[in-house]
């Protein structure tokens, strides 16, 4: 009983010290993990890739049993999942573990992993395509779908912007990101108009379609004429892209060109 109290005390130190930072708890002691995930943390596990030879192993035994005992199966919805192999990818390759490789990657996706610590070693060239695709699936992956805006708008009056977004990853983002709308004069050096939308992308779960309707205010003093409308994902209160959405046509800085609107 005393040890359990001390473990909770140690977890509480982190919970109280880091109010905004997503936290993870090592899959080790069941009662401590259960307490941590019940208070919003994710989880971390070492020896990812250990699938054994039919006997006990981390991936086939320790992870599933530990998550079940700690009631941590849905912890990924509130905090990140981090996995680290006991060995390296090049070691797996040299051990001729090609048949097991897909299973190892698929299990990480099933556990909704956001971060894989593969150590600072070479990734086998033959496995590079699979790793590149894997990186597109772990964590969050926001894509903008159908975006609708009017052909014309009037300075000083709002216009309606309709949007469809999807998180095509396997986890939420765990941080407060926002969508920023930027209107830039298409044929002059006039100032841009930025409008931060109120939606918190932290709540966008994998696979869910998000339909947004936003009234975009326009200042009376903005330049007349055609304007380019672009979107970016930013941190609240900032105007620099923080997340590169997974769309073709996105520029190197993270802005996505949507279309033109004429301001009268």
Secondary structure, 3 states (H helix, E strand, C coil): CHHHHHHHHHHHHHHHHCCCCCCEEECCCHHHHHHHHHCCCEEEEEEECCCCCCCCCHHHHHHHHHHHHCCCCCHHHCCCEEEEECCCHHHHHHCCCHHHHHHHHHHHHHCCCCEEECCCCCCCHHHHHHHHHHHCCCCCCEEEEEEECCCEECCCCCEEEEEEEEECCCCCCCCCEEEEEEEEECCCCCCCEEEECCCCHHHCCCCCEEEEEEEECCCCCCCCEEEEEEEEEEECCCCCCCECCCCCCECCCCCEEEEEEEEC
